[in-house]
């Protein structure tokens, strides 16, 4: 009967018990799901490679052409560098007319450089692309935590040999780079589809 004089007593008592019970609960050690940064990629837009090389192609407007400065670099080796994405496509070119035996060695080297990633790759998908003008390109799509996610080579087997490999200048895991990898792959396929040898 005494409690009927205080109608709000039960509400206050219930709220107090709930608060007291909530404050004394053990910490929650449930793992939280991984989150990734949002990546906004620009629409694909292309520009023509400046003349002066034995090949030409269209490459992304978001990329810069840099001369390969490694000590192994030969004439017409370049990098298609994406500064905002920290992505780099290394292009190496060889003139086959100087040495007819060079073709087989270059094919072997291209396959060997791709197979070096087998240790970390969960899969390597090899396919042949038929390009406009009758040329073909062999492309390698590498899955897993590999340093190079996409590679290709194309040749006319008598005069020209061009090899490309995609690398990222970052230590980020490939699963978080997946949208960027796909974006640059599309640009590389466009590069191959617009590739022409000029000499």
ChimeraX commands (.cxc) that place a marker at each C-alpha (Angstrom):
marker #1 position 0.00,0.00,0.00 radius 0.5
marker #1 position 2.86,2.35,0.81 radius 0.5
marker #1 position 4.16,2.05,-2.75 radius 0.5
marker #1 position 0.87,3.16,-4.22 radius 0.5
marker #1 position 1.51,6.66,-2.85 radius 0.5
marker #1 position 4.60,6.93,-5.10 radius 0.5
marker #1 position 3.42,5.92,-8.60 radius 0.5
marker #1 position 6.74,6.82,-10.26 radius 0.5
marker #1 position 8.69,4.67,-7.81 radius 0.5
marker #1 position 8.48,1.53,-9.93 radius 0.5
marker #1 position 9.63,3.40,-13.05 radius 0.5
marker #1 position 12.60,4.91,-11.23 radius 0.5
marker #1 position 13.51,1.60,-9.59 radius 0.5
marker #1 position 13.35,-0.30,-12.89 radius 0.5
marker #1 position 15.46,2.32,-14.69 radius 0.5
marker #1 position 18.01,2.26,-11.85 radius 0.5
marker #1 position 18.34,-1.51,-11.99 radius 0.5
marker #1 position 18.79,-1.46,-15.76 radius 0.5
marker #1 position 21.49,1.20,-15.52 radius 0.5
marker #1 position 23.30,-0.59,-12.71 radius 0.5
marker #1 position 23.19,-3.87,-14.62 radius 0.5
marker #1 position 24.48,-2.23,-17.80 radius 0.5
marker #1 position 27.45,-0.63,-16.06 radius 0.5
marker #1 position 28.73,-3.82,-14.49 radius 0.5
marker #1 position 28.70,-6.05,-17.58 radius 0.5
marker #1 position 31.95,-7.56,-18.81 radius 0.5
marker #1 position 33.71,-5.91,-21.78 radius 0.5
marker #1 position 32.73,-7.17,-25.22 radius 0.5
marker #1 position 35.68,-8.79,-27.02 radius 0.5
marker #1 position 33.74,-9.67,-30.17 radius 0.5
marker #1 position 35.92,-9.11,-33.26 radius 0.5
marker #1 position 34.77,-6.27,-35.43 radius 0.5
marker #1 position 34.51,-6.68,-39.21 radius 0.5
marker #1 position 37.30,-5.21,-41.32 radius 0.5
marker #1 position 36.60,-1.89,-42.93 radius 0.5
marker #1 position 38.23,-0.46,-46.02 radius 0.5
marker #1 position 38.67,3.09,-47.18 radius 0.5
marker #1 position 36.25,4.29,-49.79 radius 0.5
marker #1 position 37.98,4.66,-53.13 radius 0.5
marker #1 position 36.51,7.07,-55.65 radius 0.5
marker #1 position 37.92,6.31,-59.09 radius 0.5
marker #1 position 37.64,8.78,-61.96 radius 0.5
marker #1 position 35.84,7.77,-65.16 radius 0.5
marker #1 position 38.10,6.21,-67.79 radius 0.5
marker #1 position 39.52,8.82,-70.17 radius 0.5
marker #1 position 42.49,8.33,-72.50 radius 0.5
marker #1 position 45.18,10.22,-74.36 radius 0.5
marker #1 position 47.61,9.24,-77.12 radius 0.5
marker #1 position 51.24,8.44,-76.29 radius 0.5
marker #1 position 53.59,11.12,-77.61 radius 0.5
marker #1 position 55.57,10.11,-80.74 radius 0.5
marker #1 position 59.20,9.06,-80.65 radius 0.5
marker #1 position 58.92,5.38,-79.77 radius 0.5
marker #1 position 58.52,2.32,-82.00 radius 0.5
marker #1 position 55.02,1.85,-80.57 radius 0.5
marker #1 position 52.04,4.00,-79.72 radius 0.5
marker #1 position 48.89,3.46,-77.66 radius 0.5
marker #1 position 46.26,5.28,-75.66 radius 0.5
marker #1 position 46.78,5.52,-71.91 radius 0.5
marker #1 position 44.85,6.99,-68.99 radius 0.5
marker #1 position 44.64,10.76,-68.56 radius 0.5
marker #1 position 45.25,10.12,-64.85 radius 0.5
marker #1 position 48.66,8.59,-65.58 radius 0.5
marker #1 position 52.08,9.98,-66.43 radius 0.5
marker #1 position 54.67,8.49,-68.77 radius 0.5
marker #1 position 58.04,8.17,-67.04 radius 0.5
marker #1 position 61.29,6.91,-68.50 radius 0.5
marker #1 position 62.48,3.69,-66.86 radius 0.5
marker #1 position 65.46,4.74,-64.75 radius 0.5
marker #1 position 66.60,1.31,-63.55 radius 0.5
marker #1 position 70.14,0.23,-64.35 radius 0.5
marker #1 position 68.77,-2.54,-66.60 radius 0.5
marker #1 position 66.65,-0.14,-68.65 radius 0.5
marker #1 position 66.97,-0.20,-72.41 radius 0.5
marker #1 position 65.74,2.31,-74.97 radius 0.5
marker #1 position 61.94,2.65,-75.11 radius 0.5
marker #1 position 61.35,1.15,-71.66 radius 0.5
marker #1 position 58.77,3.29,-69.88 radius 0.5
marker #1 position 56.49,3.36,-66.86 radius 0.5
marker #1 position 52.83,4.34,-67.02 radius 0.5
marker #1 position 52.55,5.78,-63.52 radius 0.5
marker #1 position 49.27,6.60,-61.73 radius 0.5
marker #1 position 50.30,9.10,-59.02 radius 0.5
marker #1 position 46.93,9.20,-57.23 radius 0.5
marker #1 position 46.59,5.41,-57.18 radius 0.5
marker #1 position 50.29,4.65,-56.53 radius 0.5
marker #1 position 50.12,2.17,-59.40 radius 0.5
marker #1 position 52.84,1.60,-61.97 radius 0.5
marker #1 position 52.70,-0.31,-65.25 radius 0.5
marker #1 position 56.22,-1.18,-66.36 radius 0.5
marker #1 position 56.55,-1.55,-70.13 radius 0.5
marker #1 position 59.63,-3.16,-71.62 radius 0.5
marker #1 position 60.21,-3.19,-75.36 radius 0.5
marker #1 position 62.60,-5.21,-77.51 radius 0.5
marker #1 position 63.44,-4.88,-81.20 radius 0.5
marker #1 position 63.62,-8.43,-82.58 radius 0.5
marker #1 position 65.23,-7.46,-85.88 radius 0.5
marker #1 position 68.66,-7.10,-84.30 radius 0.5
marker #1 position 68.75,-10.72,-83.12 radius 0.5
marker #1 position 66.43,-13.45,-84.38 radius 0.5
marker #1 position 67.33,-15.73,-81.44 radius 0.5
marker #1 position 66.11,-13.12,-78.99 radius 0.5
marker #1 position 62.42,-13.92,-79.53 radius 0.5
marker #1 position 62.51,-17.33,-77.80 radius 0.5
marker #1 position 64.53,-15.94,-74.89 radius 0.5
marker #1 position 62.05,-13.06,-74.40 radius 0.5
marker #1 position 59.08,-15.47,-74.41 radius 0.5
marker #1 position 60.84,-17.64,-71.84 radius 0.5
marker #1 position 61.71,-14.60,-69.70 radius 0.5
marker #1 position 58.11,-13.32,-69.78 radius 0.5
marker #1 position 56.79,-16.68,-68.56 radius 0.5
marker #1 position 59.57,-17.03,-65.99 radius 0.5
marker #1 position 58.88,-13.57,-64.54 radius 0.5
marker #1 position 55.20,-14.45,-64.18 radius 0.5
marker #1 position 55.90,-17.87,-62.67 radius 0.5
marker #1 position 58.07,-16.29,-59.94 radius 0.5
marker #1 position 54.78,-15.20,-58.35 radius 0.5
marker #1 position 53.49,-18.79,-58.02 radius 0.5
marker #1 position 54.76,-18.93,-54.42 radius 0.5
marker #1 position 52.27,-16.31,-53.23 radius 0.5
marker #1 position 49.64,-16.53,-55.96 radius 0.5
marker #1 position 46.42,-18.36,-55.21 radius 0.5
marker #1 position 45.76,-18.54,-58.98 radius 0.5
marker #1 position 47.30,-17.44,-62.27 radius 0.5
marker #1 position 44.82,-17.16,-65.11 radius 0.5
marker #1 position 46.45,-17.09,-68.56 radius 0.5
marker #1 position 44.48,-16.15,-71.65 radius 0.5
marker #1 position 45.06,-14.85,-75.15 radius 0.5
marker #1 position 43.40,-11.60,-76.26 radius 0.5
marker #1 position 42.68,-11.03,-79.92 radius 0.5
marker #1 position 43.42,-7.36,-80.53 radius 0.5
marker #1 position 42.31,-5.14,-83.42 radius 0.5
marker #1 position 44.64,-5.37,-86.40 radius 0.5
marker #1 position 45.15,-9.11,-86.00 radius 0.5
marker #1 position 47.67,-8.95,-83.14 radius 0.5
marker #1 position 47.39,-11.11,-80.04 radius 0.5
marker #1 position 48.41,-10.54,-76.45 radius 0.5
marker #1 position 48.95,-13.14,-73.77 radius 0.5
marker #1 position 47.70,-11.81,-70.43 radius 0.5
marker #1 position 48.23,-13.20,-66.94 radius 0.5
marker #1 position 45.75,-12.36,-64.19 radius 0.5
marker #1 position 47.37,-13.12,-60.82 radius 0.5
marker #1 position 45.28,-13.65,-57.65 radius 0.5
marker #1 position 46.43,-13.49,-54.04 radius 0.5
marker #1 position 49.01,-11.42,-52.18 radius 0.5
marker #1 position 51.34,-11.00,-55.14 radius 0.5
marker #1 position 53.40,-7.90,-55.98 radius 0.5
marker #1 position 52.19,-7.89,-59.60 radius 0.5
marker #1 position 48.49,-8.52,-60.22 radius 0.5
marker #1 position 48.39,-8.33,-64.01 radius 0.5
marker #1 position 51.02,-8.97,-66.69 radius 0.5
marker #1 position 51.03,-9.30,-70.45 radius 0.5
marker #1 position 53.20,-9.62,-73.49 radius 0.5
marker #1 position 52.48,-9.06,-77.14 radius 0.5
marker #1 position 54.61,-9.61,-80.20 radius 0.5
marker #1 position 54.48,-9.91,-83.96 radius 0.5
marker #1 position 57.26,-12.57,-83.59 radius 0.5
marker #1 position 59.51,-10.92,-86.20 radius 0.5
marker #1 position 60.07,-7.27,-85.25 radius 0.5
marker #1 position 58.52,-6.17,-81.95 radius 0.5
marker #1 position 58.09,-7.53,-78.41 radius 0.5
marker #1 position 56.32,-5.56,-75.65 radius 0.5
marker #1 position 55.85,-6.77,-72.08 radius 0.5
marker #1 position 53.88,-5.05,-69.31 radius 0.5
marker #1 position 53.48,-5.64,-65.58 radius 0.5
marker #1 position 51.32,-3.86,-63.00 radius 0.5
marker #1 position 52.84,-3.00,-59.61 radius 0.5
marker #1 position 51.69,-0.90,-56.67 radius 0.5
marker #1 position 53.99,1.31,-54.61 radius 0.5
marker #1 position 52.21,0.49,-51.38 radius 0.5
marker #1 position 52.16,-2.28,-48.79 radius 0.5
marker #1 position 48.35,-2.42,-48.65 radius 0.5
marker #1 position 46.77,-5.87,-48.99 radius 0.5
marker #1 position 45.48,-6.72,-52.46 radius 0.5
marker #1 position 41.91,-7.30,-51.28 radius 0.5
marker #1 position 41.63,-3.64,-50.29 radius 0.5
marker #1 position 43.23,-2.63,-53.62 radius 0.5
marker #1 position 40.76,-4.73,-55.64 radius 0.5
marker #1 position 38.80,-1.78,-57.11 radius 0.5
marker #1 position 42.03,-0.04,-58.16 radius 0.5
marker #1 position 43.46,-3.26,-59.62 radius 0.5
marker #1 position 40.33,-3.74,-61.74 radius 0.5
marker #1 position 40.40,-0.09,-62.82 radius 0.5
marker #1 position 44.04,-0.27,-63.98 radius 0.5
marker #1 position 43.44,-3.67,-65.66 radius 0.5
marker #1 position 40.73,-2.07,-67.79 radius 0.5
marker #1 position 43.19,0.66,-68.75 radius 0.5
marker #1 position 45.81,-1.96,-69.66 radius 0.5
marker #1 position 43.36,-3.83,-71.88 radius 0.5
marker #1 position 42.53,-0.51,-73.56 radius 0.5
marker #1 position 46.27,0.09,-74.00 radius 0.5
marker #1 position 46.57,-3.30,-75.73 radius 0.5
marker #1 position 43.54,-2.69,-77.94 radius 0.5
marker #1 position 44.99,0.63,-79.14 radius 0.5
marker #1 position 48.61,-0.55,-79.47 radius 0.5
marker #1 position 50.25,0.03,-82.85 radius 0.5
marker #1 position 53.87,-0.45,-83.85 radius 0.5
marker #1 position 55.19,2.58,-85.71 radius 0.5
marker #1 position 58.56,1.40,-87.06 radius 0.5
marker link #1:1,2 radius 0.2
marker link #1:2,3 radius 0.2
marker link #1:3,4 radius 0.2
marker link #1:4,5 radius 0.2
marker link #1:5,6 radius 0.2
marker link #1:6,7 radius 0.2
marker link #1:7,8 radius 0.2
marker link #1:8,9 radius 0.2
marker link #1:9,10 radius 0.2
marker link #1:10,11 radius 0.2
marker link #1:11,12 radius 0.2
marker link #1:12,13 radius 0.2
marker link #1:13,14 radius 0.2
marker link #1:14,15 radius 0.2
marker link #1:15,16 radius 0.2
marker link #1:16,17 radius 0.2
marker link #1:17,18 radius 0.2
marker link #1:18,19 radius 0.2
marker link #1:19,20 radius 0.2
marker link #1:20,21 radius 0.2
marker link #1:21,22 radius 0.2
marker link #1:22,23 radius 0.2
marker link #1:23,24 radius 0.2
marker link #1:24,25 radius 0.2
marker link #1:25,26 radius 0.2
marker link #1:26,27 radius 0.2
marker link #1:27,28 radius 0.2
marker link #1:28,29 radius 0.2
marker link #1:29,30 radius 0.2
marker link #1:30,31 radius 0.2
marker link #1:31,32 radius 0.2
marker link #1:32,33 radius 0.2
marker link #1:33,34 radius 0.2
marker link #1:34,35 radius 0.2
marker link #1:35,36 radius 0.2
marker link #1:36,37 radius 0.2
marker link #1:37,38 radius 0.2
marker link #1:38,39 radius 0.2
marker link #1:39,40 radius 0.2
marker link #1:40,41 radius 0.2
marker link #1:41,42 radius 0.2
marker link #1:42,43 radius 0.2
marker link #1:43,44 radius 0.2
marker link #1:44,45 radius 0.2
marker link #1:45,46 radius 0.2
marker link #1:46,47 radius 0.2
marker link #1:47,48 radius 0.2
marker link #1:48,49 radius 0.2
marker link #1:49,50 radius 0.2
marker link #1:50,51 radius 0.2
marker link #1:51,52 radius 0.2
marker link #1:52,53 radius 0.2
marker link #1:53,54 radius 0.2
marker link #1:54,55 radius 0.2
marker link #1:55,56 radius 0.2
marker link #1:56,57 radius 0.2
marker link #1:57,58 radius 0.2
marker link #1:58,59 radius 0.2
marker link #1:59,60 radius 0.2
marker link #1:60,61 radius 0.2
marker link #1:61,62 radius 0.2
marker link #1:62,63 radius 0.2
marker link #1:63,64 radius 0.2
marker link #1:64,65 radius 0.2
marker link #1:65,66 radius 0.2
marker link #1:66,67 radius 0.2
marker link #1:67,68 radius 0.2
marker link #1:68,69 radius 0.2
marker link #1:69,70 radius 0.2
marker link #1:70,71 radius 0.2
marker link #1:71,72 radius 0.2
marker link #1:72,73 radius 0.2
marker link #1:73,74 radius 0.2
marker link #1:74,75 radius 0.2
marker link #1:75,76 radius 0.2
marker link #1:76,77 radius 0.2
marker link #1:77,78 radius 0.2
marker link #1:78,79 radius 0.2
marker link #1:79,80 radius 0.2
marker link #1:80,81 radius 0.2
marker link #1:81,82 radius 0.2
marker link #1:82,83 radius 0.2
marker link #1:83,84 radius 0.2
marker link #1:84,85 radius 0.2
marker link #1:85,86 radius 0.2
marker link #1:86,87 radius 0.2
marker link #1:87,88 radius 0.2
marker link #1:88,89 radius 0.2
marker link #1:89,90 radius 0.2
marker link #1:90,91 radius 0.2
marker link #1:91,92 radius 0.2
marker link #1:92,93 radius 0.2
marker link #1:93,94 radius 0.2
marker link #1:94,95 radius 0.2
marker link #1:95,96 radius 0.2
marker link #1:96,97 radius 0.2
marker link #1:97,98 radius 0.2
marker link #1:98,99 radius 0.2
marker link #1:99,100 radius 0.2
marker link #1:100,101 radius 0.2
marker link #1:101,102 radius 0.2
marker link #1:102,103 radius 0.2
marker link #1:103,104 radius 0.2
marker link #1:104,105 radius 0.2
marker link #1:105,106 radius 0.2
marker link #1:106,107 radius 0.2
marker link #1:107,108 radius 0.2
marker link #1:108,109 radius 0.2
marker link #1:109,110 radius 0.2
marker link #1:110,111 radius 0.2
marker link #1:111,112 radius 0.2
marker link #1:112,113 radius 0.2
marker link #1:113,114 radius 0.2
marker link #1:114,115 radius 0.2
marker link #1:115,116 radius 0.2
marker link #1:116,117 radius 0.2
marker link #1:117,118 radius 0.2
marker link #1:118,119 radius 0.2
marker link #1:119,120 radius 0.2
marker link #1:120,121 radius 0.2
marker link #1:121,122 radius 0.2
marker link #1:122,123 radius 0.2
marker link #1:123,124 radius 0.2
marker link #1:124,125 radius 0.2
marker link #1:125,126 radius 0.2
marker link #1:126,127 radius 0.2
marker link #1:127,128 radius 0.2
marker link #1:128,129 radius 0.2
marker link #1:129,130 radius 0.2
marker link #1:130,131 radius 0.2
marker link #1:131,132 radius 0.2
marker link #1:132,133 radius 0.2
marker link #1:133,134 radius 0.2
marker link #1:134,135 radius 0.2
marker link #1:135,136 radius 0.2
marker link #1:136,137 radius 0.2
marker link #1:137,138 radius 0.2
marker link #1:138,139 radius 0.2
marker link #1:139,140 radius 0.2
marker link #1:140,141 radius 0.2
marker link #1:141,142 radius 0.2
marker link #1:142,143 radius 0.2
marker link #1:143,144 radius 0.2
marker link #1:144,145 radius 0.2
marker link #1:145,146 radius 0.2
marker link #1:146,147 radius 0.2
marker link #1:147,148 radius 0.2
marker link #1:148,149 radius 0.2
marker link #1:149,150 radius 0.2
marker link #1:150,151 radius 0.2
marker link #1:151,152 radius 0.2
marker link #1:152,153 radius 0.2
marker link #1:153,154 radius 0.2
marker link #1:154,155 radius 0.2
marker link #1:155,156 radius 0.2
marker link #1:156,157 radius 0.2
marker link #1:157,158 radius 0.2
marker link #1:158,159 radius 0.2
marker link #1:159,160 radius 0.2
marker link #1:160,161 radius 0.2
marker link #1:161,162 radius 0.2
marker link #1:162,163 radius 0.2
marker link #1:163,164 radius 0.2
marker link #1:164,165 radius 0.2
marker link #1:165,166 radius 0.2
marker link #1:166,167 radius 0.2
marker link #1:167,168 radius 0.2
marker link #1:168,169 radius 0.2
marker link #1:169,170 radius 0.2
marker link #1:170,171 radius 0.2
marker link #1:171,172 radius 0.2
marker link #1:172,173 radius 0.2
marker link #1:173,174 radius 0.2
marker link #1:174,175 radius 0.2
marker link #1:175,176 radius 0.2
marker link #1:176,177 radius 0.2
marker link #1:177,178 radius 0.2
marker link #1:178,179 radius 0.2
marker link #1:179,180 radius 0.2
marker link #1:180,181 radius 0.2
marker link #1:181,182 radius 0.2
marker link #1:182,183 radius 0.2
marker link #1:183,184 radius 0.2
marker link #1:184,185 radius 0.2
marker link #1:185,186 radius 0.2
marker link #1:186,187 radius 0.2
marker link #1:187,188 radius 0.2
marker link #1:188,189 radius 0.2
marker link #1:189,190 radius 0.2
marker link #1:190,191 radius 0.2
marker link #1:191,192 radius 0.2
marker link #1:192,193 radius 0.2
marker link #1:193,194 radius 0.2
marker link #1:194,195 radius 0.2
marker link #1:195,196 radius 0.2
marker link #1:196,197 radius 0.2
marker link #1:197,198 radius 0.2
marker link #1:198,199 radius 0.2
view
